[in-house]
Amino acid sequence: MPDIVTAKHLGCFAMTEMGHGSDVASIETTLTYDPETDEIIVDSPTPSATKTYIGNAALHGTSAAVFGQLWVGGKCQGVHCVVVPFRKVTKGKNVDLPGCTSGDNGHKGGLIGVDNGTLRFDHVRVPRANLLSRYGGITDDGSYASEIASSGKRFFTMLGTLVRGRVCVGAGAAIAGRRALSIATRYALRRRQFPSPDGDGEVVLLDYLWHQRRLLPGIAKAYAFGFANNDLIELLAKSRRETVDDDVQRSLESRAAGLKAAQSRWANDVVQVCREACGGAGFISSNQLTQLRSDVDIFATFEGDNTVLMQLVARGLLTGYRETWTGLDRRETVTKTADMVARMVLERTAGRGTVDALVARARRVSNEASVLDRGWQVLMFDERERHVLESLARRYQQAMRLPKGARFGAVNDLQDHLLTLARVHTDRLILGSFVAGIEACEDQAAKRMLNTLCDLYVIENLEADRAWFTDHNFMTQARSKSLTKSLNHLCTEVRPDALALVEGLGIPAEWLGSTMLED
Amino acid sequence: MPDIVTAKHLGCFAMTEMGHGSDVASIETTLTYDPETDEIIVDSPTPSATKTYIGNAALHGTSAAVFGQLWVGGKCQGVHCVVVPFRKVTKGKNVDLPGCTSGDNGHKGGLIGVDNGTLRFDHVRVPRANLLSRYGGITDDGSYASEIASSGKRFFTMLGTLVRGRVCVGAGAAIAGRRALSIATRYALRRRQFPSPDGDGEVVLLDYLWHQRRLLPGIAKAYAFGFANNDLIELLAKSRRETVDDDVQRSLESRAAGLKAAQSRWANDVVQVCREACGGAGFISSNQLTQLRSDVDIFATFEGDNTVLMQLVARGLLTGYRETWTGLDRRETVTKTADMVARMVLERTAGRGTVDALVARARRVSNEASVLDRGWQVLMFDERERHVLESLARRYQQAMRLPKGARFGAVNDLQDHLLTLARVHTDRLILGSFVAGIEACEDQAAKRMLNTLCDLYVIENLEADRAWFTDHNFMTQARSKSLTKSLNHLCTEVRPDALALVEGLGIPAEWLGSTMLED
């Protein structure tokens, strides 16, 4: 452990294989228990069983946590993990241990400081003690034992170890976005281009409406993610401090997955927007934006591909829904639906009590409420999720009634619907955290500013999705049209505080690039 | 000339300065005619007059076409261009010529094979003959002369030389997109992940609906851009072959600007989509996607920043509209509006006659027409542009009536509207080229396929913009909702031909990366 903590002994997390990355359950590496010698035999039976994209495998690691199918007494117990030393360093040179073959994935599109490589095992033996047996292991008498009876549940519990990685990737992506916004906003406040038609000199970039539209909603979203991350990390810390029940654990995994996907998507998009907003200067490496973009790119893929993670989030919601609604007839369903928002599927977040009162009022006025009425806003986010979930559940139920042979097509038809559900669910969680964070803020000036940012976050979100709201009768045409006006107006309102707001994102000066900040 | 053609003598295009890039009219470099010596004195009077991001200036160029304000007899004649030798190579070493100072912009985020640098001039003298005087020059008696009386028109004619650059950048961006799609589609046809619920093995990526939604509309768009580029290049060739009238020249410049912006935006987006669709493999440099993305990034900025170019397109349309409509009263305006689509502002493209008949029929049935009715589709694109242009013209007229001091704010409020106009105008031009291209296709099987691709191009476009269509009563809610279903359906329809379609994009095998195509 001390060598690990001081990074003297570097390890690898060897899960992904050439043949299977997202579909971890199908990995091919075998971990076979040999009762004769009380050892586990680690083997890569096929070329596609080769571990790949493994951090530290090409150069710097010496042992790996290797995931594979555990075979005990001729029976496969599913994916488990075993620690395998695979390399030693002799006279400064890397030498693979017998039966182990490491390789280099070669040059990558970013994160150049990390080496990534491949690992193969040819009947490599390690002691039984190397099996990481928290959720299932081999007893002294050589039989398999686990406290988790269901193999499916055991698998997902095992995958639960990915949560911390996802929390870190999501937060890391958010930092990249903040950094890009801090650079581009500062540039936009210094750089002038084109004389004003009012004859009072050249106009500073951030005074242009479209430049505001490109950067300021991004700043609002950076704050929104900040609050959502705080809540997520609090939930993670709680799950480490105490034993949490299954619901909380599920919620933690779902939030981690949803926020990882949302933040890495956002970071990729906003870094590019910032690069373009800085023109040629944005393309000069010393100004950091292109490097940020290259590094953050893979965040959309590693620690769980975003498309797969979002489906995980949506399937979790469907399961929760099914557990709640199975066996009800139509009338019961309708009755139960009426107050579902507050009760079951949409879990409560801090500050939800206050919001519920606002929502109840907004529900009565609905299309007459101001689009800046927080209650109405939360109502829209809630109703959108509820509607998307209910309609998906109906379609999913129909699809699952089909005979084998017709199922893939039917479920596949729902994939865009699934992804929409994950998106709107995550959006609602983020808004919940934002609202609760504002509620807890004691500085009145900060609170006012946060409220405006929250409006900007919400209105940008609703504006982008306004077709859905009008198509489903949650908004009138007039209201839908007014959202764009509102968005422009909020940008203008936030504009004077732009510098203070990016300062509030907390990026240190030495992370802000070089030439662009010079006169 | 022979040395230029064989790239022995490399030049620089020195327009952009530190202080002014998009706003070329405000560049500060001075070109002052000295009648005593019959020379032009090239000078960088301020630090911000430094030429920057100039290709070949850091290392490989020896002379530059330098843009600056031409002063003759104490009068400024606006931006002109003069050839300035600035470097010689002595014993293999670069030496700046007297009065010239070159610098290096340093490492960039892509296009590493091109050096970019800075140039400064301290009263550097070149012969009068070095002035590129096609649109305006200095006569033997030392006075300024130009065939173009208006200085504004002269400036824009001068900038017309940028057209060829824009055509090339747009087409280059399109190639990058085609290349990325060719790589990602091939990968999606080989890579399998997750077992099918029907129990018949693992599912190939491109069978997943969302994977289809990510890649197939991109392929349709690649074809759409192909036809649009063909028309543009034909127009460019025509303008080189013969003297074209102002309208044709304006249309050429507008198309070049609009298509450059549209294609470079698309290339940036689609290359990223393709990278993500290839997962970890997409991040390995040998598979080319990350390099493509890095290289194509700056296409959004150089040869005209996209946001600026789109405003250029929109302002051109506004000018055309004003020239047509000024002085009409309300009734005349309404009458004239009725057949404007076919007559004035929306110029005719090849094949337009056939389309007009379709449109006339579609207009009568409108919301009952199939969304796959080409007439209805063209009608939607036409009407969207007409409505956006008319409403913008009204708002713009109001803004220009305001007194000085209030104008910037009023015009600035229209910036998003301006950008929308440029987008929907370019979309309509692309559709026009696509329809005409299909019309001209004689192979019936190819024609059928192109028709389906055209549907996919159109439906993705309308689906993304359906809020606008319902907000403005061009579509019912039911029709708007049906677009997503249609989009999914078209993806499924195109799916079996995916390989043939990317082969049709014409990317040679050696451009398709390495490891991903191996077994």
Boltz contact constraints between the chains, C-beta under 6 A:
constraints:
  - contact:
      token1: [A, 22]
      token2: [B, 193]
      max_distance: 6.0
  - contact:
      token1: [A, 23]
      token2: [B, 193]
      max_distance: 6.0
  - contact:
      token1: [A, 23]
      token2: [B, 194]
      max_distance: 6.0
  - contact:
      token1: [A, 53]
      token2: [B, 280]
      max_distance: 6.0
  - contact:
      token1: [A, 105]
      token2: [B, 284]
      max_distance: 6.0
  - contact:
      token1: [A, 106]
      token2: [B, 286]
      max_distance: 6.0
  - contact:
      token1: [A, 107]
      token2: [B, 285]
      max_distance: 6.0
  - contact:
      token1: [A, 108]
      token2: [B, 283]
      max_distance: 6.0
  - contact:
      token1: [A, 108]
      token2: [B, 285]
      max_distance: 6.0
  - contact:
      token1: [A, 109]
      token2: [B, 283]
      max_distance: 6.0
  - contact:
      token1: [A, 109]
      token2: [B, 285]
      max_distance: 6.0
  - contact:
      token1: [A, 109]
      token2: [B, 290]
      max_distance: 6.0
  - contact:
      token1: [A, 193]
      token2: [B, 22]
      max_distance: 6.0
  - contact:
      token1: [A, 193]
      token2: [B, 23]
      max_distance: 6.0
  - contact:
      token1: [A, 194]
      token2: [B, 23]
      max_distance: 6.0
  - contact:
      token1: [A, 196]
      token2: [B, 408]
      max_distance: 6.0
  - contact:
      token1: [A, 197]
      token2: [B, 407]
      max_distance: 6.0
  - contact:
      token1: [A, 197]
      token2: [B, 408]
      max_distance: 6.0
  - contact:
      token1: [A, 198]
      token2: [B, 404]
      max_distance: 6.0
  - contact:
      token1: [A, 198]
      token2: [B, 405]
      max_distance: 6.0
  - contact:
      token1: [A, 198]
      token2: [B, 407]
      max_distance: 6.0
  - contact:
      token1: [A, 198]
      token2: [B, 408]
      max_distance: 6.0
  - contact:
      token1: [A, 209]
      token2: [B, 412]
      max_distance: 6.0
  - contact:
      token1: [A, 209]
      token2: [B, 415]
      max_distance: 6.0
  - contact:
      token1: [A, 210]
      token2: [B, 415]
      max_distance: 6.0
  - contact:
      token1: [A, 276]
      token2: [B, 300]
      max_distance: 6.0
  - contact:
      token1: [A, 279]
      token2: [B, 301]
      max_distance: 6.0
  - contact:
      token1: [A, 280]
      token2: [B, 53]
      max_distance: 6.0
  - contact:
      token1: [A, 280]
      token2: [B, 301]
      max_distance: 6.0
  - contact:
      token1: [A, 283]
      token2: [B, 108]
      max_distance: 6.0
  - contact:
      token1: [A, 283]
      token2: [B, 109]
      max_distance: 6.0
  - contact:
      token1: [A, 283]
      token2: [B, 298]
      max_distance: 6.0
  - contact:
      token1: [A, 284]
      token2: [B, 105]
      max_distance: 6.0
  - contact:
      token1: [A, 285]
      token2: [B, 107]
      max_distance: 6.0
  - contact:
      token1: [A, 285]
      token2: [B, 108]
      max_distance: 6.0
  - contact:
      token1: [A, 285]
      token2: [B, 109]
      max_distance: 6.0
  - contact:
      token1: [A, 286]
      token2: [B, 106]
      max_distance: 6.0
  - contact:
      token1: [A, 290]
      token2: [B, 109]
      max_distance: 6.0
  - contact:
      token1: [A, 298]
      token2: [B, 283]
      max_distance: 6.0
  - contact:
      token1: [A, 300]
      token2: [B, 276]
      max_distance: 6.0
  - contact:
      token1: [A, 301]
      token2: [B, 279]
      max_distance: 6.0
  - contact:
      token1: [A, 301]
      token2: [B, 280]
      max_distance: 6.0
  - contact:
      token1: [A, 404]
      token2: [B, 198]
      max_distance: 6.0
  - contact:
      token1: [A, 405]
      token2: [B, 198]
      max_distance: 6.0
  - contact:
      token1: [A, 407]
      token2: [B, 197]
      max_distance: 6.0
  - contact:
      token1: [A, 407]
      token2: [B, 198]
      max_distance: 6.0
  - contact:
      token1: [A, 408]
      token2: [B, 196]
      max_distance: 6.0
  - contact:
      token1: [A, 408]
      token2: [B, 197]
      max_distance: 6.0
  - contact:
      token1: [A, 408]
      token2: [B, 198]
      max_distance: 6.0
  - contact:
      token1: [A, 412]
      token2: [B, 209]
      max_distance: 6.0
  - contact:
      token1: [A, 415]
      token2: [B, 209]
      max_distance: 6.0
  - contact:
      token1: [A, 415]
      token2: [B, 210]
      max_distance: 6.0
  - contact:
      token1: [A, 466]
      token2: [B, 467]
      max_distance: 6.0
  - contact:
      token1: [A, 467]
      token2: [B, 466]
      max_distance: 6.0
  - contact:
      token1: [A, 467]
      token2: [B, 467]
      max_distance: 6.0
  - contact:
      token1: [A, 470]
      token2: [B, 470]
      max_distance: 6.0
  - contact:
      token1: [A, 471]
      token2: [B, 477]
      max_distance: 6.0
  - contact:
      token1: [A, 471]
      token2: [B, 480]
      max_distance: 6.0
  - contact:
      token1: [A, 471]
      token2: [B, 481]
      max_distance: 6.0
  - contact:
      token1: [A, 477]
      token2: [B, 471]
      max_distance: 6.0
  - contact:
      token1: [A, 480]
      token2: [B, 471]
      max_distance: 6.0
  - contact:
      token1: [A, 481]
      token2: [B, 471]
      max_distance: 6.0
